[in-house]
Amino acid sequence: MIDNNQNENNNMPSTDSTFQNNESSLSELRNIIVGSFAHKGYYLQNGVYQQLLSSYLNSQNNIPILNLQISIIDSYIISNSKLSTVYPEKIKELSISYINLSNVTLKILSTTPLNKDTQSLYENSFRLLANLKQENLFNVDQSFTNFISNIDQYLINDVLLQSICMILSKICENSYYVHLITSNEKLLQKLIDKFFANTGNNVNINMNKALVKVLVSLTEEDENFSDSLLNEECHKELSYSTT
């Protein structure tokens, strides 16, 4: 294993003391680290990831740069538990930065209109927020509460729905957030409508799995929601029988 890692490190591009925050460098970095734990470790040890994270947290960048930064950060977050074991001191140094990561992401979303040019930024941001929650790195504050309370406005297509369901399913262990979700009538109606609409041959399997996971979590935590879901099913069946 050590020899393999050393060989991979020898094949790495050289790291400069100054972080290159441009599309070309970020694209190269993303392509190198995705799927490779050794590559992630190399750039962590050499401080490149730390510089990228700092740049994101103080971000005044354009959408393409933000998208690339989020993709790289998310790749590290997914591997965070293993990185913490292999590089405990390096990861410990990032703890303060990680506290601010969710807040900065939410702030970026709050100041970025959702349209066809920014949809990928929203998708990547939602995925990052979900994975931060999964790794217990999420700093929950009022901005997140506001985000969840108004999350129904982002449910404009299946791709965004899938990303949002990832977040919702991972916060359902907290009864407070279950209440926020179930009290959002617009959100619930969209989730339920989508669930009952997903029949036939053109179902987005990944999106449907994420959606079902949310609905199952909600029924386990809130019996009133379970009743509303059953009532909706009866209503749908009645509608079908009368057409």
C-alpha positions as a Markdown table, in Angstrom:
| # | Residue | x | y | z |
|---|---|---|---|---|
| 1 | Met | 0.0 | 0.0 | 0.0 |
| 2 | Ile | 2.8 | 2.4 | 0.9 |
| 3 | Asp | 4.7 | 1.7 | -2.3 |
| 4 | Asn | 1.5 | 2.3 | -4.3 |
| 5 | Asn | 0.9 | 5.6 | -2.6 |
| 6 | Gln | 4.5 | 6.7 | -3.2 |
| 7 | Asn | 4.2 | 5.8 | -6.9 |
| 8 | Glu | 1.0 | 7.8 | -7.1 |
| 9 | Asn | 2.6 | 10.8 | -5.4 |
| 10 | Asn | 5.6 | 10.7 | -7.7 |
| 11 | Asn | 3.1 | 11.1 | -10.6 |
| 12 | Met | 1.5 | 14.2 | -9.1 |
| 13 | Pro | 1.9 | 17.6 | -10.7 |
| 14 | Ser | 4.2 | 19.8 | -8.6 |
| 15 | Thr | 2.5 | 21.9 | -6.0 |
| 16 | Asp | 3.3 | 25.6 | -5.8 |
| 17 | Ser | 3.3 | 27.7 | -2.6 |
| 18 | Thr | 0.6 | 29.9 | -4.3 |
| 19 | Phe | -2.8 | 28.3 | -4.9 |
| 20 | Gln | -4.0 | 28.8 | -8.5 |
| 21 | Asn | -7.7 | 29.6 | -8.2 |
| 22 | Asn | -8.7 | 29.4 | -11.8 |
| 23 | Glu | -10.8 | 27.0 | -13.9 |
| 24 | Ser | -8.0 | 25.2 | -15.5 |
| 25 | Ser | -6.1 | 24.4 | -12.2 |
| 26 | Leu | -9.3 | 23.5 | -10.4 |
| 27 | Ser | -10.5 | 21.2 | -13.1 |
| 28 | Glu | -7.2 | 19.4 | -13.1 |
| 29 | Leu | -7.2 | 19.1 | -9.4 |
| 30 | Arg | -10.8 | 17.7 | -9.4 |
| 31 | Asn | -10.0 | 15.2 | -12.1 |
| 32 | Ile | -6.9 | 14.0 | -10.1 |
| 33 | Ile | -8.5 | 13.6 | -6.7 |
| 34 | Val | -11.9 | 12.1 | -7.6 |
| 35 | Gly | -11.8 | 8.4 | -6.8 |
| 36 | Ser | -8.3 | 8.5 | -5.3 |
| 37 | Phe | -7.7 | 8.7 | -1.6 |
| 38 | Ala | -4.0 | 8.8 | -2.1 |
| 39 | His | -4.3 | 11.9 | -4.3 |
| 40 | Lys | -6.6 | 13.6 | -1.7 |
| 41 | Gly | -4.0 | 12.9 | 1.0 |
| 42 | Tyr | -1.2 | 14.3 | -1.2 |
| 43 | Tyr | -2.9 | 17.7 | -1.7 |
| 44 | Leu | -4.0 | 17.7 | 2.0 |
| 45 | Gln | -0.4 | 17.2 | 3.1 |
| 46 | Asn | 0.9 | 19.9 | 0.7 |
| 47 | Gly | -1.6 | 22.5 | 1.8 |
| 48 | Val | -3.4 | 22.8 | -1.5 |
| 49 | Tyr | -6.8 | 21.7 | -0.2 |
| 50 | Gln | -6.4 | 24.0 | 2.7 |
| 51 | Gln | -5.8 | 27.0 | 0.4 |
| 52 | Leu | -8.8 | 26.0 | -1.8 |
| 53 | Leu | -11.1 | 25.7 | 1.2 |
| 54 | Ser | -9.9 | 29.1 | 2.5 |
| 55 | Ser | -10.6 | 30.6 | -0.9 |
| 56 | Tyr | -14.1 | 29.2 | -0.9 |
| 57 | Leu | -14.9 | 30.4 | 2.6 |
| 58 | Asn | -13.8 | 33.9 | 1.6 |
| 59 | Ser | -15.4 | 33.6 | -1.8 |
| 60 | Gln | -16.0 | 36.3 | -4.3 |
| 61 | Asn | -15.7 | 33.9 | -7.2 |
| 62 | Asn | -17.9 | 33.4 | -10.2 |
| 63 | Ile | -20.2 | 30.4 | -10.7 |
| 64 | Pro | -17.9 | 28.1 | -12.6 |
| 65 | Ile | -15.1 | 28.6 | -10.0 |
| 66 | Leu | -17.6 | 28.0 | -7.1 |
| 67 | Asn | -18.9 | 24.8 | -8.8 |
| 68 | Leu | -15.4 | 23.4 | -9.1 |
| 69 | Gln | -14.5 | 24.4 | -5.5 |
| 70 | Ile | -17.6 | 22.8 | -4.1 |
| 71 | Ser | -17.0 | 19.6 | -6.1 |
| 72 | Ile | -13.5 | 19.3 | -4.7 |
| 73 | Ile | -14.5 | 20.1 | -1.1 |
| 74 | Asp | -17.4 | 17.6 | -1.4 |
| 75 | Ser | -15.0 | 14.9 | -2.5 |
| 76 | Tyr | -12.9 | 15.5 | 0.6 |
| 77 | Ile | -16.0 | 15.6 | 2.9 |
| 78 | Ile | -17.1 | 12.2 | 1.6 |
| 79 | Ser | -13.7 | 10.8 | 2.6 |
| 80 | Asn | -13.5 | 12.8 | 5.8 |
| 81 | Ser | -13.7 | 9.9 | 8.2 |
| 82 | Lys | -10.9 | 8.0 | 6.5 |
| 83 | Leu | -8.8 | 11.2 | 6.2 |
| 84 | Ser | -9.3 | 11.8 | 9.9 |
| 85 | Thr | -7.8 | 8.4 | 10.7 |
| 86 | Val | -4.8 | 8.7 | 8.3 |
| 87 | Tyr | -4.1 | 12.4 | 8.7 |
| 88 | Pro | -5.6 | 13.3 | 12.1 |
| 89 | Glu | -3.5 | 16.5 | 12.7 |
| 90 | Lys | -4.2 | 17.9 | 9.2 |
| 91 | Ile | -8.0 | 17.3 | 9.6 |
| 92 | Lys | -8.0 | 18.7 | 13.1 |
| 93 | Glu | -6.5 | 21.9 | 11.7 |
| 94 | Leu | -9.5 | 22.2 | 9.4 |
| 95 | Ser | -12.1 | 21.9 | 12.2 |
| 96 | Ile | -12.7 | 25.7 | 12.4 |
| 97 | Ser | -13.0 | 26.0 | 8.6 |
| 98 | Tyr | -15.6 | 23.2 | 8.6 |
| 99 | Ile | -17.7 | 25.0 | 11.2 |
| 100 | Asn | -18.2 | 27.8 | 8.7 |
| 101 | Leu | -18.6 | 25.7 | 5.6 |
| 102 | Ser | -22.4 | 25.1 | 5.7 |
| 103 | Asn | -23.0 | 28.8 | 6.6 |
| 104 | Val | -21.0 | 30.1 | 3.7 |
| 105 | Thr | -22.7 | 27.6 | 1.3 |
| 106 | Leu | -26.1 | 28.8 | 2.5 |
| 107 | Lys | -25.0 | 32.4 | 2.2 |
| 108 | Ile | -23.9 | 31.8 | -1.4 |
| 109 | Leu | -27.3 | 30.3 | -2.3 |
| 110 | Ser | -29.2 | 33.1 | -0.6 |
| 111 | Thr | -27.4 | 35.7 | -2.8 |
| 112 | Thr | -27.5 | 33.6 | -6.1 |
| 113 | Pro | -30.8 | 33.5 | -8.1 |
| 114 | Leu | -31.9 | 30.1 | -9.2 |
| 115 | Asn | -31.9 | 29.8 | -13.0 |
| 116 | Lys | -30.6 | 27.6 | -15.7 |
| 117 | Asp | -27.1 | 29.1 | -15.4 |
| 118 | Thr | -26.9 | 28.5 | -11.6 |
| 119 | Gln | -28.8 | 25.3 | -11.3 |
| 120 | Ser | -25.6 | 23.2 | -11.2 |
| 121 | Leu | -24.3 | 25.4 | -8.3 |
| 122 | Tyr | -27.5 | 24.6 | -6.4 |
| 123 | Glu | -27.3 | 20.9 | -7.1 |
| 124 | Asn | -23.6 | 20.8 | -5.9 |
| 125 | Ser | -24.4 | 22.9 | -2.9 |
| 126 | Phe | -27.3 | 20.7 | -1.8 |
| 127 | Arg | -25.1 | 17.6 | -2.2 |
| 128 | Leu | -22.4 | 19.2 | -0.1 |
| 129 | Leu | -24.8 | 20.2 | 2.6 |
| 130 | Ala | -26.2 | 16.7 | 2.8 |
| 131 | Asn | -22.7 | 15.2 | 3.0 |
| 132 | Leu | -21.7 | 17.7 | 5.7 |
| 133 | Lys | -24.7 | 16.6 | 7.7 |
| 134 | Gln | -23.8 | 12.9 | 7.1 |
| 135 | Glu | -20.3 | 13.6 | 8.5 |
| 136 | Asn | -21.6 | 15.6 | 11.5 |
| 137 | Leu | -19.8 | 18.7 | 10.2 |
| 138 | Phe | -23.0 | 20.8 | 9.7 |
| 139 | Asn | -23.2 | 24.0 | 11.7 |
| 140 | Val | -26.9 | 24.3 | 12.3 |
| 141 | Asp | -28.1 | 27.9 | 12.9 |
| 142 | Gln | -31.0 | 30.2 | 12.0 |
| 143 | Ser | -29.9 | 30.4 | 8.4 |
| 144 | Phe | -30.4 | 26.7 | 8.0 |
| 145 | Thr | -33.7 | 26.8 | 9.7 |
| 146 | Asn | -34.8 | 29.5 | 7.3 |
| 147 | Phe | -33.4 | 27.4 | 4.4 |
| 148 | Ile | -35.5 | 24.4 | 5.4 |
| 149 | Ser | -38.6 | 26.4 | 6.0 |
| 150 | Asn | -38.4 | 27.7 | 2.4 |
| 151 | Ile | -36.9 | 24.8 | 0.6 |
| 152 | Asp | -40.0 | 24.1 | -1.4 |
| 153 | Gln | -39.2 | 27.0 | -3.7 |
| 154 | Tyr | -36.2 | 25.0 | -5.1 |
| 155 | Leu | -38.3 | 22.0 | -6.1 |
| 156 | Ile | -38.5 | 22.9 | -9.8 |
| 157 | Asn | -37.2 | 19.6 | -11.4 |
| 158 | Asp | -36.2 | 16.1 | -10.6 |
| 159 | Val | -32.5 | 16.8 | -10.3 |
| 160 | Leu | -32.9 | 19.4 | -7.6 |
| 161 | Leu | -35.6 | 17.3 | -6.0 |
| 162 | Gln | -33.1 | 14.4 | -5.6 |
| 163 | Ser | -30.5 | 16.7 | -4.1 |
| 164 | Ile | -33.0 | 18.2 | -1.7 |
| 165 | Cys | -34.3 | 14.8 | -0.6 |
| 166 | Met | -30.7 | 13.9 | 0.3 |
| 167 | Ile | -30.7 | 16.8 | 2.8 |
| 168 | Leu | -34.2 | 16.1 | 4.1 |
| 169 | Ser | -33.6 | 12.4 | 4.7 |
| 170 | Lys | -30.4 | 13.2 | 6.7 |
| 171 | Ile | -32.0 | 15.7 | 9.1 |
| 172 | Cys | -35.1 | 13.6 | 9.9 |
| 173 | Glu | -33.5 | 12.1 | 13.0 |
| 174 | Asn | -34.0 | 15.6 | 14.6 |
| 175 | Ser | -37.6 | 16.0 | 15.6 |
| 176 | Tyr | -37.4 | 19.8 | 15.4 |
| 177 | Tyr | -36.5 | 19.6 | 11.7 |
| 178 | Val | -39.2 | 16.9 | 11.1 |
| 179 | His | -41.7 | 19.5 | 12.4 |
| 180 | Leu | -40.3 | 22.1 | 10.0 |
| 181 | Ile | -40.7 | 19.7 | 7.1 |
| 182 | Thr | -44.2 | 18.5 | 8.0 |
| 183 | Ser | -45.4 | 22.0 | 8.7 |
| 184 | Asn | -44.4 | 23.2 | 5.2 |
| 185 | Glu | -47.6 | 22.3 | 3.3 |
| 186 | Lys | -46.2 | 23.3 | -0.1 |
| 187 | Leu | -43.2 | 21.1 | 0.4 |
| 188 | Leu | -45.2 | 18.1 | 1.6 |
| 189 | Gln | -47.7 | 18.4 | -1.3 |
| 190 | Lys | -44.9 | 18.5 | -3.8 |
| 191 | Leu | -43.2 | 15.5 | -2.3 |
| 192 | Ile | -46.4 | 13.5 | -2.1 |
| 193 | Asp | -47.5 | 14.5 | -5.6 |
| 194 | Lys | -44.2 | 13.5 | -7.0 |
| 195 | Phe | -44.3 | 10.2 | -5.1 |
| 196 | Phe | -47.7 | 9.2 | -6.6 |
| 197 | Ala | -46.7 | 10.5 | -10.0 |
| 198 | Asn | -43.7 | 8.2 | -10.1 |
| 199 | Thr | -45.4 | 5.2 | -11.7 |
| 200 | Gly | -44.7 | 3.9 | -15.2 |
| 201 | Asn | -41.6 | 3.3 | -17.2 |
| 202 | Asn | -40.0 | 6.7 | -17.1 |
| 203 | Val | -39.3 | 6.9 | -13.4 |
| 204 | Asn | -36.0 | 8.4 | -12.3 |
| 205 | Ile | -34.8 | 5.6 | -10.1 |
| 206 | Asn | -32.2 | 7.5 | -8.1 |
| 207 | Met | -34.5 | 10.4 | -7.5 |
| 208 | Asn | -37.3 | 8.1 | -6.5 |
| 209 | Lys | -35.1 | 6.3 | -4.0 |
| 210 | Ala | -34.2 | 9.6 | -2.4 |
| 211 | Leu | -37.8 | 10.7 | -2.3 |
| 212 | Val | -39.0 | 7.4 | -0.8 |
| 213 | Lys | -36.3 | 7.6 | 1.9 |
| 214 | Val | -37.6 | 11.0 | 3.0 |
| 215 | Leu | -41.2 | 9.9 | 3.1 |
| 216 | Val | -40.3 | 6.7 | 5.1 |
| 217 | Ser | -38.3 | 8.8 | 7.5 |
| 218 | Leu | -41.2 | 11.2 | 8.0 |
| 219 | Thr | -43.8 | 8.4 | 8.5 |
| 220 | Glu | -41.5 | 6.9 | 11.2 |
| 221 | Glu | -41.2 | 10.2 | 13.0 |
| 222 | Asp | -44.6 | 11.7 | 12.6 |
| 223 | Glu | -47.8 | 9.6 | 12.7 |
| 224 | Asn | -49.9 | 12.5 | 11.5 |
| 225 | Phe | -47.8 | 12.6 | 8.3 |
| 226 | Ser | -48.5 | 8.9 | 7.9 |
| 227 | Asp | -52.2 | 9.6 | 8.0 |
| 228 | Ser | -52.0 | 12.3 | 5.5 |
| 229 | Leu | -50.0 | 10.1 | 3.1 |
| 230 | Leu | -52.6 | 7.3 | 3.4 |
| 231 | Asn | -55.4 | 9.8 | 2.9 |
| 232 | Glu | -53.7 | 11.1 | -0.2 |
| 233 | Glu | -53.4 | 7.5 | -1.5 |
| 234 | Cys | -57.1 | 6.9 | -0.9 |
| 235 | His | -57.9 | 10.2 | -2.7 |
| 236 | Lys | -55.7 | 9.2 | -5.7 |
| 237 | Glu | -57.4 | 5.7 | -5.9 |
| 238 | Leu | -60.8 | 7.3 | -5.7 |
| 239 | Ser | -59.9 | 9.7 | -8.5 |
| 240 | Tyr | -58.7 | 6.8 | -10.7 |
| 241 | Ser | -61.9 | 4.8 | -10.1 |
| 242 | Thr | -64.1 | 7.6 | -11.2 |
| 243 | Thr | -62.3 | 8.4 | -14.4 |
